[in-house]
Amino acid sequence: MSSTKVQAVRPQDEYLHPDARILVFAKAPRAGAVKTRLIPALGAEGAAALHRLLTTHTVATLSRSRLAPLTLCVTPDVDDDFLRALARRAGMALEAQEDGDLGRRMAAALRHAQVESTRVLLVGTDCPNLDEAYLDAALEALESGADVVLGPAEDGGYVLVGLSRPVDGRLFEDIDWGTERVLVQTRARVQALGWSWRELPSRWDVDRPEDLARLWA
């Protein structure tokens, strides 16, 4: 995994969970390649603009929270000007995601982060109501002994996943990403591995045209 490290904006001991890590998965905001299910409603450029807005909001929320050190994990590479500037302003590390499907990329990013910490959260940028209290509850669940923490999404996926034990790639294998079966299938993987898990209250994210009305409200 290639990476560009950006200097932290605060000392390690100023974080509430200094031994944890939070990873933000983000795509470069290229028209036609992001928020594709929203293109019929917004157009390709409009969908890309919304993606930039949601990504900026997520990073700003995390940066203000002082919960844990942050890494922006990006695709397809670290050379996108928007993502580089965003990471620089937030004092985040910037790393490229590995190749492969979403599950393979998530497993690789978690494994890489676990070199520095056994407690790692991974979040996307599609959930505008992902706040400090919610993320703190996820980290507390891991610190209290849960192997896995999940933040369910109302559409059947999840808005965050966290681990307190070494990642096992089987957790993310054969998942129907982008469908309403993601959470159910992930629960089944956790059970098959014999791991303990906690689930937080569900949240809504912005993936479909019907989500836009709630976002604007």
DRENDO-222251 format. One record per residue (C-alpha): residue number from 1; residue in three letters; x, z, y. Coordinates in Angstrom, 2 decimals, m for minus. Layout:
(NUM ala (X Z Y)),
...
END
This chain:
(1 met (0.00 0.00 0.00)),
(2 ser (1.58 m1.07 3.30)),
(3 ser (1.16 1.28 6.22)),
(4 thr (1.84 1.81 9.86)),
(5 lys (2.13 5.47 10.85)),
(6 val (0.80 6.48 14.24)),
(7 gln (2.02 9.70 15.79)),
(8 ala (m0.46 12.58 15.48)),
(9 val (m2.04 13.76 18.75)),
(10 arg (m2.00 17.44 17.78)),
(11 pro (0.16 19.73 15.65)),
(12 gln (m0.78 20.18 12.01)),
(13 asp (m1.73 23.83 12.49)),
(14 glu (m4.47 22.95 15.00)),
(15 tyr (m6.69 21.44 12.30)),
(16 leu (m9.45 23.53 10.70)),
(17 his (m8.45 22.19 7.26)),
(18 pro (m4.77 21.29 7.75)),
(19 asp (m4.11 20.78 4.03)),
(20 ala (m6.96 18.28 3.59)),
(21 arg (m7.09 14.59 4.53)),
(22 ile (m9.94 12.38 5.78)),
(23 leu (m9.78 8.64 5.14)),
(24 val (m11.93 6.17 7.09)),
(25 phe (m12.54 2.85 5.36)),
(26 ala (m12.99 0.00 7.85)),
(27 lys (m12.95 m3.77 7.96)),
(28 ala (m11.53 m5.90 10.73)),
(29 pro (m14.55 m6.87 12.89)),
(30 arg (m14.48 m10.60 12.19)),
(31 ala (m17.69 m12.53 12.76)),
(32 gly (m19.23 m13.63 9.49)),
(33 ala (m17.20 m11.15 7.41)),
(34 val (m18.81 m7.83 8.39)),
(35 lys (m22.40 m6.56 8.35)),
(36 thr (m23.43 m9.77 6.64)),
(37 arg (m26.90 m8.45 5.74)),
(38 leu (m27.56 m8.00 9.45)),
(39 ile (m26.56 m11.54 10.43)),
(40 pro (m30.15 m12.88 10.09)),
(41 ala (m31.25 m10.31 12.69)),
(42 leu (m28.20 m10.17 14.98)),
(43 gly (m26.19 m13.32 14.36)),
(44 ala (m22.61 m13.27 13.18)),
(45 glu (m21.16 m12.24 16.54)),
(46 gly (m23.82 m9.58 17.07)),
(47 ala (m23.21 m8.11 13.62)),
(48 ala (m19.47 m7.96 14.33)),
(49 ala (m20.14 m6.26 17.68)),
(50 leu (m22.30 m3.66 15.95)),
(51 his (m19.55 m3.09 13.40)),
(52 arg (m17.07 m2.43 16.22)),
(53 leu (m19.51 0.02 17.82)),
(54 leu (m20.11 1.95 14.58)),
(55 thr (m16.42 2.05 13.73)),
(56 thr (m15.52 3.31 17.19)),
(57 his (m18.22 6.00 16.99)),
(58 thr (m17.06 7.20 13.56)),
(59 val (m13.42 7.43 14.58)),
(60 ala (m14.27 9.21 17.85)),
(61 thr (m16.43 11.76 16.01)),
(62 leu (m13.66 12.53 13.54)),
(63 ser (m10.95 12.68 16.18)),
(64 arg (m12.92 15.19 18.25)),
(65 ser (m13.69 17.35 15.22)),
(66 arg (m10.15 18.61 14.54)),
(67 leu (m11.15 19.03 10.91)),
(68 ala (m8.17 17.44 9.15)),
(69 pro (m5.48 14.78 9.57)),
(70 leu (m6.99 11.28 9.64)),
(71 thr (m6.04 7.90 8.20)),
(72 leu (m7.74 4.61 9.04)),
(73 cys (m7.65 2.49 5.86)),
(74 val (m8.28 m1.12 6.82)),
(75 thr (m8.81 m4.53 5.31)),
(76 pro (m7.63 m7.24 5.16)),
(77 asp (m4.44 m6.00 6.87)),
(78 val (m3.09 m3.74 9.62)),
(79 asp (m2.58 m6.53 12.16)),
(80 asp (m6.06 m6.53 13.71)),
(81 asp (m5.75 m5.65 17.40)),
(82 phe (m9.03 m3.72 17.55)),
(83 leu (m8.19 m1.49 14.59)),
(84 arg (m4.61 m0.90 15.72)),
(85 ala (m5.77 0.15 19.19)),
(86 leu (m8.46 2.39 17.71)),
(87 ala (m5.97 4.18 15.47)),
(88 arg (m3.51 4.56 18.31)),
(89 arg (m6.06 6.15 20.64)),
(90 ala (m7.23 8.57 17.93)),
(91 gly (m3.72 9.47 16.76)),
(92 met (m4.50 8.30 13.23)),
(93 ala (m2.27 6.88 10.56)),
(94 leu (m3.10 3.24 9.86)),
(95 glu (m2.88 1.84 6.33)),
(96 ala (m3.90 m1.37 4.63)),
(97 gln (m6.30 m1.14 1.71)),
(98 glu (m5.08 m2.56 m1.58)),
(99 asp (m6.55 m5.69 m3.13)),
(100 gly (m9.49 m5.60 m5.51)),
(101 asp (m13.14 m4.59 m5.43)),
(102 leu (m14.34 m1.62 m3.44)),
(103 gly (m13.88 0.82 m6.31)),
(104 arg (m10.28 m0.20 m6.90)),
(105 arg (m9.50 0.04 m3.19)),
(106 met (m11.09 3.46 m2.88)),
(107 ala (m9.24 4.81 m5.90)),
(108 ala (m5.91 3.53 m4.57)),
(109 ala (m6.45 5.02 m1.11)),
(110 leu (m7.46 8.40 m2.53)),
(111 arg (m4.49 8.41 m4.89)),
(112 his (m2.14 7.62 m2.04)),
(113 ala (m3.59 10.42 0.13)),
(114 gln (m3.33 12.92 m2.71)),
(115 val (0.44 12.70 m2.50)),
(116 glu (0.04 14.93 0.57)),
(117 ser (m3.17 16.81 m0.25)),
(118 thr (m5.36 17.47 m3.28)),
(119 arg (m8.49 17.66 m1.08)),
(120 val (m9.39 14.27 0.32)),
(121 leu (m12.58 12.91 1.87)),
(122 leu (m13.31 9.20 2.17)),
(123 val (m15.97 7.97 4.58)),
(124 gly (m17.19 4.59 5.76)),
(125 thr (m18.24 3.53 9.23)),
(126 asp (m21.92 2.74 8.59)),
(127 cys (m23.41 6.22 9.13)),
(128 pro (m23.99 7.02 12.82)),
(129 asn (m25.22 10.57 12.07)),
(130 leu (m22.10 11.64 10.21)),
(131 asp (m21.18 14.69 12.29)),
(132 glu (m18.61 17.47 12.27)),
(133 ala (m20.87 19.99 10.53)),
(134 tyr (m21.60 17.57 7.69)),
(135 leu (m17.95 16.76 7.14)),
(136 asp (m16.97 20.41 7.35)),
(137 ala (m19.56 21.21 4.66)),
(138 ala (m17.99 18.54 2.43)),
(139 leu (m14.52 20.02 2.84)),
(140 glu (m15.86 23.53 2.22)),
(141 ala (m17.45 22.31 m1.03)),
(142 leu (m14.08 21.06 m2.23)),
(143 glu (m12.32 24.26 m1.16)),
(144 ser (m14.92 26.35 m3.01)),
(145 gly (m14.13 24.66 m6.32)),
(146 ala (m16.14 21.44 m6.63)),
(147 asp (m14.15 18.60 m8.19)),
(148 val (m16.23 16.00 m6.35)),
(149 val (m18.47 16.10 m3.29)),
(150 leu (m20.96 13.32 m2.52)),
(151 gly (m22.92 12.60 0.63)),
(152 pro (m25.94 10.60 m0.59)),
(153 ala (m27.32 7.72 1.45)),
(154 glu (m31.05 7.13 1.64)),
(155 asp (m30.60 3.59 0.30)),
(156 gly (m29.11 4.79 m3.00)),
(157 gly (m25.42 4.70 m2.13)),
(158 tyr (m23.32 7.39 m0.50)),
(159 val (m21.83 7.91 2.95)),
(160 leu (m18.87 9.97 1.77)),
(161 val (m17.04 10.94 m1.39)),
(162 gly (m14.42 13.64 m1.70)),
(163 leu (m12.11 14.86 m4.46)),
(164 ser (m10.19 18.08 m5.06)),
(165 arg (m8.48 16.88 m8.25)),
(166 pro (m6.36 13.82 m9.03)),
(167 val (m8.39 10.65 m8.81)),
(168 asp (m9.40 8.98 m12.06)),
(169 gly (m10.07 5.27 m11.63)),
(170 arg (m12.96 5.47 m14.08)),
(171 leu (m14.98 7.22 m11.39)),
(172 phe (m15.25 3.92 m9.51)),
(173 glu (m15.33 1.41 m12.36)),
(174 asp (m18.35 m0.78 m13.16)),
(175 ile (m20.32 0.37 m10.13)),
(176 asp (m22.84 m2.06 m8.66)),
(177 trp (m21.51 m1.75 m5.12)),
(178 gly (m23.97 m2.55 m2.36)),
(179 thr (m27.04 m1.74 m4.46)),
(180 glu (m29.44 1.18 m4.79)),
(181 arg (m27.77 2.11 m8.12)),
(182 val (m24.45 3.28 m6.68)),
(183 leu (m25.23 7.00 m6.43)),
(184 val (m26.93 7.20 m9.84)),
(185 gln (m24.04 5.39 m11.50)),
(186 thr (m21.48 7.58 m9.74)),
(187 arg (m23.24 10.75 m10.89)),
(188 ala (m23.09 9.40 m14.43)),
(189 arg (m19.34 8.77 m14.10)),
(190 val (m18.75 12.32 m12.82)),
(191 gln (m20.72 13.75 m15.73)),
(192 ala (m18.85 11.58 m18.24)),
(193 leu (m15.54 12.87 m16.86)),
(194 gly (m16.75 16.46 m17.23)),
(195 trp (m16.17 17.20 m13.55)),
(196 ser (m18.16 19.54 m11.33)),
(197 trp (m19.77 18.15 m8.21)),
(198 arg (m21.76 19.07 m5.13)),
(199 glu (m24.16 16.91 m3.16)),
(200 leu (m24.90 17.29 0.52)),
(201 pro (m28.24 16.41 2.15)),
(202 ser (m28.88 12.68 2.30)),
(203 arg (m28.08 10.60 5.38)),
(204 trp (m29.14 7.14 6.50)),
(205 asp (m26.74 4.34 7.23)),
(206 val (m26.96 0.94 8.87)),
(207 asp (m26.85 m1.88 6.35)),
(208 arg (m30.18 m3.71 6.54)),
(209 pro (m32.31 m5.19 9.35)),
(210 glu (m34.88 m2.42 8.87)),
(211 asp (m32.21 0.15 9.76)),
(212 leu (m31.78 m1.25 13.26)),
(213 ala (m34.94 0.28 14.75)),
(214 arg (m33.80 3.76 13.76)),
(215 leu (m30.32 3.07 15.14)),
(216 trp (m31.62 1.95 18.55)),
(217 ala (m33.95 4.97 18.66)),
END
